[in-house]
Every structure is written in structure tokens, then in C-alpha cells.
Amino acid sequence: MRVRWTSIIVHVLFLTAFFYVPLFIMPDFSVRVKPEEWRTTIIVNNLMGVIIFYINYYFLIPRFIFSGNYSKYTIYLIAIFLVCLAGPYCINVILDYLYSRNPSASSLNFIVGTILVSMTGSVLAFAMRFSEDWKRIRQEKKDLENEMRATELLYLKKQLNPHFFFNTLNGIYAMIIKKSPLAPKAVLLLSNLMRYVLYDSDHPMVELENEVKYVTDYIEMQRIRLSDNNHVSLSVKGDMKQINILPLVFIPFVENAFKYGVSSEVESNIVIDIHYVDNYILFSCMNDVNENNISSFHSGIGISNSVKRLDMTYPGKYSLTTYAAGGKYYVELNIDLSC
């Protein structure tokens, strides 16, 4: 609707300028021409120019220029130009008779004026038509890119969710095999997680507070199956209400920490921090890891999809650092939410 109104305004301004600007550059009537003759000449000439303009704008350019049929465009333009030239010429003959002018001089001036105005109309038609079509094509390209981006994000998230639930169900299955009394609680927590994934996260953005609650529930569920020699710490700081973020952005890194950083044989630690400070989200995750498992942190559907989603949603506004040192693996994700 905005584009349509903009086009209407441009056309109104064009018509106004085309008809009225020449009135401000009138010649010296006492020497060259009478005022009524000048006004009549301007009206007729500009009318021909407007006709040429709109025939080009709505018919010739879209039908022949955009399709690459330049020869037909030239033929039609010349034909229409001659018709428009013949009309003013006949009118000029009548004006010569009415104003008792010298036919040869006035006719020549009239014809030259009509040619110049008609050429101006054609040039303006090209300029406006190509300008509007360029804007339209750019907007269509932008809309298509946004649609493709949304489709790819949805595809990546759909890949992420089965991957997460596959690992989670494996953990609950192991608890059931061991007949753990905590299995029902794990199933309830998983139900809450699934509700978030299927409903709450089915939007381009979610509140940071809800995303952190999702991570908290996930950690609580994992604690059920951990042994006493496994220690998990979660630190959350900052006012996270009404702060939007990409859904399911932290969970692949948290999931990997539990997948590769927990051992039933030796003591292991997982430390997770989620802080919100001055439009910045600071996420870090540290876990003990066996040297043989370090390469596994860089692979997998969950991590690769998360990086792609971050690239598409926060291009140039996030940093992700992963490294191993001293038998520990570190993930540091910083997201700039400022405009």
C-alpha cells in the first residue's frame, strides 16, 4: 500500500511540474509572442508529452522493452510520435488562423516544441518505469530472501529437535532399564521440555527468561541420572524479562557438555553461566572432557545447525569461541542484541 501511494504522489507531482513549470519561464511577450498564444502552445505541447509518457509507461516499455523486443518498440514509438506530431500541427494551423500569425514561423516553433516535449516525456517514462520496477524487484528479492531464510531456519530447527529428543529418550530408556524410581520425574520433565519445543519455541524469537527456564529444566532432568561424582553448576544473572532471543540456541552446547563431559568412573564438573548485561547475552559452558572426545565437540547435527542459525539470525553480531585446555572444554557465546 505504501508503494502504491508513493507512485500516485510521484505521478501527481510529475503532471503538476510538466504543466505548470513552463509558465514560470514565459518569454518576453512584448517582443516574441502573445501570452494567450504561449499558454495555448504550452497546453497542447505538454498534452502530447503526457500522452507519449503514459503510452510508454503503461504499454510500450512493459510489453516490448522488458521482453527484449526493441524493434517493435521503435516502430510503435515512431508511429505514435508521428500521430502526436500531426495532431498539434493541425491545431497549430487553426491557431495561426485565429491569432493571424505567420504560419511558417509559428508552425516550425510549434513542431520543435512538440518534439522536445515528446522526447522529454519518453525519457521521463523510462526513468520512472525503470526506477519503480527496480524498487519492486528489490522488494520482491528481499521478501524472497526473508521467506527462504525463515524456511531454512525452520528446517534447521526441525533437525535440531529430533536430535535433542533422541539423546534425551536414550537417557530415560537407560533409567527405565535400571528401574530407577526417578524415571517418572524424568518423563514429566521431558514432557515439559517437549511442550516448550513444540509450542513455545515455534516462533522466530522467544523470551530469554523462557529459554533459560528450558535450559534449567534440561539440567534438572540430567541431574536425575548423574552419579555423586558428577557436579553441575548453573549461574543466571540479569533481568531477562521481555528480552527476545533465538529459540533453542543454548541447548546444543549444554547437551554436548553432558554427552561428552560426564563420567560415571571419575569426578567431572560442568559449569554453565548465562548472563544478560547491557543488551549482551553472555553464555559460557565448561566441562571436563576426555582427550579422546575433544574432536567430537566440533561435529554433530546440533552444533553445526546452531552455528548456521546464529549466522542467519545474528550476522556480525555474535561471537562463538570453543577451545580445549587442561582437560576441559570451553564454549563462549556472546550475542549483541542492540539495534
Number of C-alpha atoms within 10 A of each C-alpha: 6 6 11 8 10 11 14 11 11 12 13 11 11 14 14 11 12 20 17 13 11 15 15 7 8 13 14 10 12 8 7 9 14 13 15 11 16 16 14 14 21 22 16 20 25 24 21 22 26 23 17 24 24 16 17 26 21 12 13 22 22 15 16 17 17 11 9 12 13 15 11 14 18 14 11 15 17 12 12 16 19 12 13 20 19 14 13 20 18 12 15 22 16 13 18 18 11 10 11 9 15 10 15 11 10 18 20 13 14 22 17 14 17 26 19 14 22 24 16 18 25 21 15 19 22 17 12 17 17 16 12 15 12 12 13 13 12 12 12 12 12 12 12 12 12 12 12 12 15 15 12 15 20 16 12 18 22 12 14 20 16 12 15 15 14 10 13 18 14 11 17 22 14 13 18 15 9 10 10 14 11 14 21 13 13 26 16 12 18 19 12 14 19 16 12 18 18 11 9 16 19 13 12 13 16 18 17 20 17 20 24 17 13 22 21 15 17 20 19 15 23 18 16 17 17 15 15 10 13 19 15 17 12 13 12 15 11 12 12 18 10 11 16 16 20 19 23 21 20 20 21 20 23 22 20 19 24 21 15 18 22 24 18 11 9 9 13 19 19 21 17 21 15 19 16 18 12 9 12 15 21 17 20 22 22 23 25 23 26 14 13 8 13 17 9 11 19 14 10 12 14 23 20 14 19 22 13 15 22 19 14 14 18 16 11 11 15 16 15 13 10 14 13 17 10 8 11 18 23 19 19 16 18 18 19 16 15 8 5
